[in-house]
Amino acid sequence: MKPLLFACFAASASAAIDRLAVVRAFNPERTASSDETPLQVGNGNFAFGADITGLQTFKPFASMSTWAWHSFALPKAENQTSPEDFRGVEWDTHGRPVAYNQPNEEQPELSNWLRENPHRLNLDHCRSQLRHHRRHHRLDLLASGDLFLFLDFPYPTKDKFNAPFVGVYNQTDLHSTDLVESSDSAAEVRHTLDEAEYSVFLRWEGNATVSAPEDGSHRYFLRTEGGGSGSVLKLTVTFAERDVFAESVPPSVINIAEEAEIWWGNFWQGGAFVDLTATDAEDAWELQKRVVLSQYLIAVNSASDLPPQESGLVNNGWFGKFHQPHPMYFAELERRRAAAVSPEEEAVVLAKWDDILSITADFMASFAWWNETSEFYDLGAPMYPASENTDPKVTRNPTFELAYWRFGLDIAIQWKEHLAVPAPDEWIDVRDFLAPLPIVDGTFPVYEGIPDMWLDLDAVRRTAEHIKEFWDLDQSFGWDFPMLAMNSLRLGEVADAVEYLLHPTFAFDDAGYPIGGTRVPTPYFPSSSSLLVAVAMMAGGWEGAEGPISPKRGKQSLQGLALLCEA
């Protein structure tokens, strides 16, 4: 990577960033559909994945939500018919057996059921189709009735990473659909899958009708009346858990367009913004593209009422289960935002998170084990660290987890102080007497006592320098690279931070989706969110180091990158 020039400017009122121009510069454009990622629209709680037709004509991408879930029937094997039957797996932990909720080889059917259920539903498949497969067609296909739409309804599968397609369409006998209401401008379809049920409400402007599917199918057709003069069909599709036909009239196309314009306008104009486009440097534009598209995709896939899963609302990775291992971090961020508004706002946030933080801190304190010899609390063994590449049976006191354990317990203790409630003595004791970070030849290893951590142990270098030189970055993925970038920023090595954020293994596709790589499927949204955190640190700094972060704090100079920051 060529050197980058790093210059930061705080935008004044007279030199505000043209946010709209920056965002529009990175609008995704495709001339062919991707086999892996759709082009999505959504709001965090619902997302529709489209191919290049704007529908799901060539690729059966998913329409997913945070509220539509399904479960298969429980297994019937002996001692595996109820979640209460599950025993987990016992690990020898400091001379005593401790059961953890991991798949049990003696209960394979129940273990798999617990992993697979509940899972998110793909709500429908909406595509366009030509009535006749002739080589020549008149231009006005809608008026002739040759072009029509259909909605098909899939049945869920037990596939974990069948990305990006969710569900099957050939098991029609396992679920049912009913055309419960129909008129000359609206229709409602009710979809029932075992215990799950939801409604799909269609409203259109134009001369069209909905027809029920043929036997053995759940495919509903919306056809224009042939021979008419209208060439525009405006359609809205509303998904809901309940019967919506009699309750209210769904918004029109123009209503939805107006509301979307207002919502996205507020989204892009609100909050902080960075602009790297004051240069022609290719790397600067690539980083800006990743930032803009990550902001959009996180809003569509992850900014929801529930903690998001790794693949958002693109597919059913991890069966839709959430991935949120950072309650202390996000709770503290929300508390600080609320405290800046008013004491009343802060009180609401403190109450909101208190149970979650308390239960989490209780576990963290109970997991730590008092080492009579060292007179410190140990973490593990067993311990499975974030790197996921060590034997948990021998992993003890991993460096990252030790640091994070202290951070988490400290936040939980401060939380009680904000509530004017005494923190449990166990939390304070474990925080204050947790094992120190292990050091090997002046560097931090992955965990205490790991043999031959580095290939060259003669030179005493910073841990970051060892990582850059010896760590197999090609086997790294996701937030590994932004975390390394954040560490580089703290060391003042800004060029290294940018290099990590643009590392070839830390890849994004043409529409901004983070590529999973060899270890996880695409998309892997922890890459997107951690990228945004790293760039936010670059622009805004951190406690004790106000941003923007300049290379003057390190050894490097950057050329070609001008960062304009705006709060």
N, C-alpha and C positions, 0 to 999 in steps of 0.2 A: 504494500500500500504506500502510495506517495504521501509525503508529509502534508499536513493540513494547517492552514493558518486559522487560529482560533481568536476571534475578537467578539466581545460581548458588549451589547449596548442595552441599557434600560430604555424602553420606548416611552417617549413623552407624549403628551396629548397631541402635540403638533406633528408627531412622527409615528402615529399609530400604525400597526401592521395592517395591511390589507388582507385580512384573514380569508375573505371569500376568494380572492385571487390565488392565495397559496393553496387553499383546499381544492379549488377547481383544477389547479395544475396537475393534480394527481388523481383525477377521476379515472377509474379503471375502464379500459376499452378492450373488448375481445372481438375477434373475428371468427372464433370457433369456441365451442363449449369445452370446458375443462372436464377431464375424467375424475377429478378429485375434489374440486372446490366449486361452489356455485357463486353467483352474484346475489347477495342477500339484501333484503329490506326487512326492517324490524325495529323493535323498541326495547329489547332486553328480555321481555316476557313472551314475545312471539317473534318468529323469524320465518320468512319465506325464501327458499333458495331457488334461484332461477338459472336457466341456461341463457344462451344468446337471444332466444326469442322473447325473453321477459317472462316466460312461463316455464313449464317443465316438459317441454315438447320433445326434446332430444335426450334429455337426461332426467331420470326420476329423482331429482333432489328432494329434500325433505321440507315439510312445513311443520315446525315444532314449537312447543310452548312450555312454560314452566308449570302449567296446571294439568296437562293431559298425561295421565299415567295409567299403566296397565300391569296386572300381575297374572302369571299363569297359576294353575291350580297347584297346591302343595303336593309333594310326592306321597306315594302310598307305601313306601318301603318301611319295614319294621323299625320303630324308634326314630323315624325321620318324617313324621307327619305333621309336626308343629314346630314353629321357631323355638319354642321352649325346650324341644328335644336336643337342640344343638349344644355340643360340649366344647367346641373350639379345639385348640391345640395347646397342650401343656409344654412349657419351656422350663428347664431347670434354671432357676434364678436365685443365685446365692444360696444354694442348698435346699431350696424349696420349690415345689411345682407351682407355676402360675399359668392360668389358662388365658389365652388370647383368642380373639375372634378371627381365626384364620381357617381356611378350608381344611376339614378333617378327612383324612383318607378313609377312616372307618364310617364316615357319614357322607359319602360322595354326592348323593342325590340332594340331600338337604343343604349341603355346603354350596352346591351349584345354584340351588333355588334362592338362597339368601343373597348370593352375588348378583343374580340375574333379575331379581324382583325387589321393588317395582322398577319398571323401565319406562322411558318416555315413549309416547306414541308419535308416529308420523301421521298427521291429521288428514292429509289428502295428497293426491297427485293431480295437478291441474295442467292440462296441456291443450294445444290447438291441434287440429287435424283437418286434412282435406277429405272431402266426401269421395272424390274420384281421383284415381291415380293416373290422370291423363298427362300427356307431355306438354299440352298447351292449356292455359287457363286464362279466362278473362281477368282483367285487373281488379274489378270490383267483386271480390270473392264473397264478402259478407252479404252484399245485396243479392247475389245469385244463390246463396245458401251453400256454396261449395266449401267454405271455411267455417268450422264450428269448434266449440270448446267441449271438453269433457272433464269431469271430476271422477277419479277412481279412488277407492279406499283400500289401503293395504291392511294386512294382519301382521302383528309383530312377530319377530323371531327371537331366538336366544343368542343371536350373534352379538359379540361384544364390540368389535371394531369393523362392522360391515360398512366402512366409510366409502363414499358419503351417502350411500343409499340405505334406507331404513324400511324394513317390512317386505312382505311378499304379496303378490296379487293373484296367486293360483290356489289359495286355500280359502275359497269363498264360502265353504260350508261351515267354517269355524266362527263366522261373525255374520251380522245382519245389518242391512241398511233399509230405511223406509222413507219414501217421499211423503212426508206427513202433511205438507201444505204446498199448494201450487196455485199461481195466478198468472195473469199476462205480464207481470213485472217482477214477480218474486217467487221464491220457492224455499222450502226447508227440508233438509235431509237429516235424519236421525241415524247415527252410527252406534251400534251396540257390539261390544267385544267383551264377552264374559261379564264381569262386574263393572266394566268401564262403559261410559256412555257420554256422548256429546252431540251437539247440533251444529249443522253447517247451514247458514242462511245466505241465499243468493238474492241480490237485488240488481236489476238491470234497467237500462234506459235504451229502448229500441224495440223493434218488432221481433220477439224471440219467444221460444217455449222450451221448457225442460221436459225431457222424457225419461221415464223410469228405465232401469237397465233390463237387459234380457236375462232369462234364467241362467244361473251359474256365473253371474257377473255383478259387480258393485260399481259399474261405470254409468254415470249419469251424463246425458248429453244436453248441452244448451245450443240450440240451432236457431239461426235466423230464418225468417220466412223467405223462401226463394221468390224472386221476381219483384221484390220491393226495391225502393229507391234509396233506402238508408244504407250508408257505407260505414257507419260508426256504431259500435256496440259498447256501451259503458257498463261495466260490471263491478260490483263489490261483493266480496265473500267474507262473511263474519263467522268466526268460530267461537263457540261458547259451551260451557259445561251444562247449561240448562236450556230449556225451550225458550227461544227468544222471539218467536214469530208473533206471539200475542202481546208481548211486553212492551216493545218499542220498535220504531222503524229505524233500522241501521242507517248510518250516515251515507250520503251520496258520494259519488266520485269526487265532485268538486269540494265537498266538505272535508273529505279525507286529504285531498291535495293541499287545501289551505291549512289544515291543522298540522300536516307534516312539514310544510314550509316554515310555519311559525316555530314548531318544536326544534327542527334542525337549525334554524337561524339562532335560536336561543342557545342551543348546544355549542355551536361554533363560536359565538360571540361571548359566551360566558366563560369564566375561569381563565387560567393562564394559557399562553400560546407562545410557541417558539417559531422563528423563521430563519431557515438556513439558506434561503434562495437568493441572497445578495451576491452570490458568486456563481461562476459557471462550473465549479468543481463537481465532477461526477459523483464523488463520494458524498458531498454535502447534499446533493439532490436525492441520492439514494436514501440517506438517513432521514431526510425530511419526508420522503414518500413513506417510509416505514412508520414514522410518527403519525402522519395524517391518517393513513389507512388503519393503523392499529387503534387510534382513537375511535374511528368509525365502527370497526368490527367489534371492539369491546362494548361499545354502546348497544350494538345490535344483539350481541350474543351473551353478554355477561352482566350488564347493569340491570339486574332483575330483582324481584322480590325474594329470590332464593339464591344462596351461594351457587356459583356456576360450576359446571364440570369442565374438564380440560378442553373439550372440543365444542363447548358452547351449545348452540342450537343448530349446528351443522349436521351432526349425526348422533348416534347413540353410544358413543364411546363411554366405557365404564357404566353402561346401561343408564346413563343420565344422572348417576350419583354425583353429588357435589364434591369439589376438591377445595377445601378451605382450611389450610393448616396454620393460618395467621390471625387468629381472633384477637390476640393482644395488640398486634400492630395496627389493624384496621380500627379496632375500638378506640385506641389512643388518637389516631388521626381524626376520627369523627368527634371525639371529645374536644380536641383542640379547636376544630372548626367551630363547634357549638359554643365553646367558652369565649371565642372572639366575638360572638353575636350577643350573648346575654347569659347571666347566671341561670335563668330559667331554661334556656336551650340546653345548657350543660347538664342540668339536673335530669332532663329527659333522657339524654344519652347515657348518663351514668346509670340510671335505672334500667334502661334498655339492655345494656351489656353485662350487668352485674352478675346474673346467674351464670352466663356462659363463661365469663372470666373466672368466677369462683370455682366452678366445677373443673375447669381446665387446670387451674392452679392446684387444686386438691390432688388431681392425678399426678401432676408434675412433682409435687412434693413427696407423694407416696412412692413414686417410681425410683427416686434417688435412694441409694443404699449407703449407709454409714460404713466407712472403711476404718476399722479399728487401728490398722497399722499406720495409714497416712493421716488419719484424723480429718478426712474430708469426705464429702458425699460423692459417690461414683455414679455415673450413668452407664448401666450395663455391666457386664454382659448378662443377657443378650441385648443387642442394640443394632438396629438397622438404620444407618445414617443416610443423609440425603443423597450421598454419592451413589448408593445402591450397588456398590461393587466390592463389598467386604463381607466376610463371614460373620453373621450376627452372633454366633456362639462365642466368638473371641473378641468381638469389638467392644472396647471399653473407653469411655470418656472421649468420644469423637469431638474434635475441636469446634466445628460449626454448631453442634447441638449444645455443647457446654456454654458457648457464648449466647446462643438463643435462649437456653434455659434461664440464664441469669436475666436476660432482657425481659422474658415473659413474666417471671416471678416478680421482677421489679415493677413492671406495669401493674400487675395484679395488686401488689402491696400499695402502690400509689393510688390505685382506684379506691381502695378502702379508705385511704386518707382523705380523698376528695369527698367521700360519703360520710366522713367523720365517724367511721366505724373501725375498731381495731382489726388489723390484719392477723390471721392465725399465726401463732408462733412457729408452726412447722414451715410455713412459707418463708418467713424471715430467716430461720435457721438454715434451710437448704440454700437459699440465695447467698447467704453470707459465708457458708462453709462448703460450697460446691468446689469440686476439684479444680485446680488451676489449669489453664490451657497448657497442654503438653508441648514441649519444645525439644526438637532434635536438631543438633548442630545449628542452632540459631534460627530454625524455621519451624512452622507449625505443621505437624503431620496430620493425616486424616484422623487417626485416633492414637491413643496412648499405647506405646510399646509395639507399634507396627514395624515389622522387620523390613529393612531395605526400602524405605519409603521413596527415596530419591536414587537416581542412577549414579550420581556423583555427590558423595557426602563429604568430600574434602573441603569444598569451598563453602564458606558461610555466607549465604545470600538471603535476601529477603524471600519470604514464602512466595510472594507474587512473582519474583524472578524465576524461582524454581518451577512454578506452575507454567509460566510462559515457555520455559525451556524444555521441561520434561513431561508435563502432563499430556495425555493423549486427548487433545481437544477434538479430534475427529470422532471420538466416542462420547463427547459431551453433547448435551442438548438442552433446549428450553431455556430456563432462567439461569443456567450455568454462566452463559456469556454476559448477560446484564449484571449478574452478581460480580463477576470479575471486573466488569467495567466500573461498577460502583466502588469496588476496592481500589482500582487504579485511580479513580478520582480522589479518593481520600489520601492516596499517596502523592497526589499532585501530578501523576503521570497521565495527562489528559489525552495524549496521542494514543497510549495503550488503551484507554477507555473507548475511544472512537474505533480503534482497530478491532476490539472485541465485539462491538455492536455491529460491525460490518464483516465479521469473520465469515468465510465461505460456508462453514458448517452451520452457522446461525442464519438460515436462509428463509426468505419469504417469497411467495409466488407473485404473479403479475397483479393479482387483485388484493395483495396485502396479507394473505393468509400465511401464518407461520408454519413452515414445513416441519413435520415431526422428525424426519430423519430415520435412522436405523433402529431406534429404540422405542419410539412412540409414533402413532399414526398422525396424519395431517387432518385437521389443523391442531396445533398445540398452543392454545391461547396463553398459557403462562409466559411464553416467549413475548407475546405482544404487551402484556401488562407490565412485565419486568423491564422491557425496553423503555416504556413510558416513564417508569420510576427512575431509571438511570438517566434519561435525558432531563427529567425534572431536577434531579440532583445537579446535573451539569449546568442547568440554567438558574436554579434557585439556591443551590448549596444545601447546607444542613446545619444543625445546631452547632454554633461555634465557628461556622465558616459560611458566611453569607455568599450567595452566588451572584453573578455567574462565576464559574470556576475558571480561572485563568491559568495558562501554562507557566506563569511566573512562579507558581508554587512548586513546580517540578523542574526536571532537567530538560524538558523538550519544548520545542517551538513547533507550532502547527501553521501550515500554509494552505490557504484556499478555503477555509471554513469561517464564515462570519455568522455568528449566532445573535439574532435579535430577540430579546425576551420581553414579554408583556404580561403583566399580572392581570 
